[in-house]
Amino acid sequence: MDLEHIKHSYIDRLFTAFQISNRHIQQDLTTSLKEMNLTGPQFYILYLLSTSEGTKSTELADKLDVKPSAITVMIDRLLKNNFVLRERDEKDRRIVKLELTSEGREVFERGKAKRREIFSKYLAYLDEEDVDQLVTIYEKLAAAVENNTEE
């Protein structure tokens, strides 16, 4: 067998396995988040705000690779649900920063717990060594992708 054929074979196998497992995991996550009145992108916004309080909408738009107008719609829904609040910068009143409310932090923590539960359910099909290898490989791939996109 030539190397090119092997590569295509692995790519096809990886794609199929990824699509099947990802579809089930995403369905479970979407259902769980919906019960918390969240979408996947909104949950990710809560994650970003949990790691750096006082983030501007434009910074979130950059991190999510969307237009600021799209972020505004998501933020408005999070505001309506009392998950985030807008704060004007004391030094420059034109700057509006976003922060998690206690309710937002609580729903984010519940979402994280549910995410752990869902992933644990699916990873339980593998033995510990396989899980370790899977995580290690994904970390290597993520680091390589991250390093190449920053250049």
N, C-alpha and C positions, 0 to 999 in steps of 0.2 A: 504494500500500500504506500502511496506517496504521501508526503507531509501535508500537501494542500487538501487532499481528501480527508485525512484525519482531522485537520482543523475544522473543515466544514461539518464533519460528523459531530465533533464536540460542540460546536456552536449550535447546531440543531438540537442536540440533546439538552444542552444548557438552557436554550430558549424555551423548550417545551417544559422542562422541569420548573424553571423559574415562573413561567406563565401559570402553570397549574397551582403551585404552592402560593404564589403571590396573590392569585385571584381569591383563594380561600381566606388567606390572612387578611387581605383588604376588605373582603365582605364582612368578616367578623369585626374588624376595627371600625368600619363605617357604621355598622349597626350599633356598636357600643357607644361611639361618639355621638351618634344621632340621639341616643337616649339621654345624653348629657347636653343636648342642644348645641352640638358642635359639628363642624365639618373637619375633614382632614387638614386643609390649609389653615383653618382657625386654630386647631390644636397646635400646629407648627408655630403659629404666631405666638401662642401662649408659651410654648417652649422657648422661643427666641427671647421673649420678654422676661422669662424666668431666669435666663442666663445673663441678661444685661438690662437692668431697669433703666428707665429714662431714654428709651430708644425713640427716634423720630420715625414717622411714617415713611419718609423717603428712604431711610436706612432699611426698613423692613421690605420695601418694594425692591430694593437692590438685592437683598438676600434671597427673596423669593423669585427674582427675575420677572417681575410684573410691573405694569405701569402704576404710578401713584394713585390713579383713579380707582383701580381694582382693589388696592389696599384700603382705600377709604371706605368702600362698601363693606369689606370684611370687618374693619375696625368698628364701623357704625353698628353692625350686628353684635359685636362683642360688647360694645358700650351699652346697647339696649338690654343685653342679658346681664349687665353689671359685672362683667369679667375683666374689663379694663377701664381705665380712666385717662382722660387727657389732662395734662398739666402744662401750664405755660412756664417757660423758663424764666426765672426771676431776673436774670441779667439781660435777657433779650426776649421781650414779650411776644415777638413774632414767631419764636420757636416753640412748637408744641411737642411735648414728649409724652410717651405712652407708658403706663405702669399697670401692673396687675393689681386688681383689688384682692381682698382676702377671699372673696368668692371665686375669683378667677384662679387664684393659686390653688384653692381647694379642688376645683373642677379639673385643673391641670394634673394635680397629684392623683386624683381618681382615674383620670385618663391614662396616666403612666402605669398605674397598678393594673388596669384592665389590659393595657398593651402587653405588660409582662405576663399576665395570665394567658392571653391568647398565644403569644410566642411560646410560652412554656408548654402549652397543649400540643403545638405542632412539633416542637423540638423533642418532645417526649418519645417520638417515633424513632429517634436516633440514640445511639449510645453516647456516653460522655466524650469519648475520643473523637467521634464524628462531629459532635457539636463544637468541640475545641478546634478542630480542623476547619470547619465551616466558618466559624467566627474569625479565625486567623486569616483565612483566605480573603474573606470580605474586607477585613481591615487592611490587608495589603492592597487590594484592588481600590478601595476608597482612598488610601494614601497616594497611590499612583495617579489616580484620576485628579485628585485635589492638587497635587504638585504640578501636573501637566496643564491644568486649567488656569493656574495662577501665573504662568509664564507669559 
